[in-house]
Amino acid sequence: MRHSYRFEADKGVGADRMRLFPDLVRPMNLLLNCLVALVLGACSGGSSDSTSSSAGAPTAAAEPTTQPEASRFLAQASFGANMSSVDNVSANGYAIWLDQQFAMPAGSPHQDYLVSVIAALPAGQSPQDSHVMNTFWRQAATAPDQLRQRVAFALSQIFVVSLTNDAVSGYRRGVASYLDMLGQQAFGNYRDLLEAVTLHPMMGLFLSHLRNQRESGNRVPDQNYAREVMQLFSIGLYQLNPDGSLISSNGLPVETYGQADIVGLSRVFTGFSWAGPDKQNGRFFGSGVPAPDPNRDVLPMQDYPQFHSILEKRFLGTTISTPDPRTSLRIALDTIFNHPNVAPFFSRQLIQRLVTSNPSAAYVGRVSQAFNSGRFTRNGWSTGSGRRGDLRATIAAVLLDEEARNMAKITDPAFGKVREPVLRLAAWMRAFNARSTSGNFLLGVTDDPASSLGQSAMRSPSVFNFYRPGYVPPNTAIAAANLVAPEFQIIHEVSVAGYANFMRTAVQSGVGSNTPRDIQPDYAAELALANDPDRLIDRIDLLLTYGTLSAETRSAIRDAVNSVSINTANPTPGRQNRVYLATLFALSAPEFVVQK
């Protein structure tokens, strides 16, 4: 039996929710017309036009909240809710959960996994991108330190390195180490994070300041990292007020830096290259003599004074005269860190990655204040070291701000963010406690938008990530409202149809390699409710959409579920298909695709 369910822009499922995201509706029409009983064939897409809390800080008191509020918080603070985490947060409150997460030690799970893979490979074989994907999905789906893993993923989209880059692609263990480094720094200080990013050899390869030499004759230092560390990682293109609003002069924004600043700063990033037991020229160039350090892809770059610029380094109002590379680097990173733009620039991007694409100026201002003061306090609970740039304080300010926690914001058409494909799949894995038969979560590259997610962690197409933070879909209601929708840059009819097909198979058969597929959901709790459509929908609604499914969406799901009969003599197939349909409809609903 074929069923057809359709979203209409003016009256269909989720229409009120989509008022300023109406451009999702057209591709969602295509998607939901393909949501049929999962035994049917696929649809096709059309062409596309520090320790737990700070010393002396008050211990969090239990502050119970509702289950929908807990699930919504977890959608922002983790890779997705499951019943265990919902029960924890709803019973204890947000602050206790944050303290629990901050207390979990940082490790190196991604690098450790690549080391084990390499050790098991036959001689002469190298790890593949799929191995980096495997460890990413394992941590996203099962790691207890969900906040650290989620923030690390957010940071990987700000401080971008990519396996699609030719210079980086041969160093899969190095990329795994880079992702670990972001996790290790996630609860520390922005200044330390900036230095760790700068000196990681994968960033050195990606933005070409590894092996960067001082000026000589017609040769000048490579300017790539000098430009991007300012533009993308720290201060941005234009001067900002503490609330992220532009500072203007004569009606025009004021630039934060110019070409002379790039030239001066580029001299700082000379004389850094592969780590090793000495500083011979051959090690700097990686020529093979002396033999490369076996861990050079995961160790911070070291300085080579003989290749460091001896010219003055003038930038952002600072002049560095020392020929010592380490001293030059320290002064340069301190100068960038102390720039007043850093707090609003970084705060806005972190809000965008975790909570909403269009935070109010007041929201950005409050998070900036926490960044600058190094402390965040709410209802008698406090976190942060008191040192400017404290990331625990900043993260807590992002997640516990009144705009993030106010359930009334769900009805604000300007609030929220499109949930990018990687996060959609991760939410499904966590909601249904997906487990890997092999233990290795054998899901590889998912780049293809026509048949997969159209996105893979650590494989963005450029330093600008998968999408720009200021992306505005042209000729849309979003543009008319002067809003941004970054994730829209990777959404089109082909990608939406690809997602529908991919999730249709995933919901029924799991994902990953092997037969049966390596990663399988556990629908035991849902199957137990399959005879009662409303209770089944309630549970899925709680886990995936924190109780926000509209009456229209619920009606469409209920009709689909009720269309599947349950044979009393053999109830299992009917119950399974009911669960599959309810899950797939929820994963395709605007209430899920747009995280509010």
Buried (B, 14 or more C-beta within 10 A) or exposed (E): EEBEBBBEBEEBBBBEBBBBBBBBBEBBBBBBBBBBBBEEEBBEBEEEEBEBBBEEBBEBEEBEBBBBBBBBBBBBBBBBBBBEBBEBBBBBBBBBBBBBBBEBEBBBBBBBBBBEBBEEEEEEEEBBBBBBBBBBBBBBBBBEBBBBBBBBBBBBBBBBBBBBBEBBBEBBBBBBBBBBBBBBBBBBBBBBBBBBBBBBBBBBBBBBBBBBBBBEEEEBBBBBBBBBBBBBBBBBBBBBBBBBEEEEEEEEEEEBBEEEBBBBBBBBBBBBBBBBEEBBEBBBBEEEEEEBBEEBBBBBBBBBEEBBBBBEBBBBEBEBEBBBBBBBBBBBBEBBBEBBBBBBBBBBBBBBBBBBBBBBBEBBBBBBBBBBBBBBBBEEBBBBBBBBBBBBBBBBBBBBBEBBBEBEBBEBBBBBBBBBBBBBBBBBBBBBBBBBBEEBBBBBBBBBBEBBBBBBBBBBBEBBBBBEBEBBBEEBBBBEBEBBBBBBBBBBBBBBBBBBBBBBBBBBBBBBBEEEBBBBBEBEBBBBBBEEBEEBBBBBBBBBBBBBBBEBBBBBBBBBBEEBEBEEEEBEEBBBBBBBBBBBBBBBBBBBBBBB
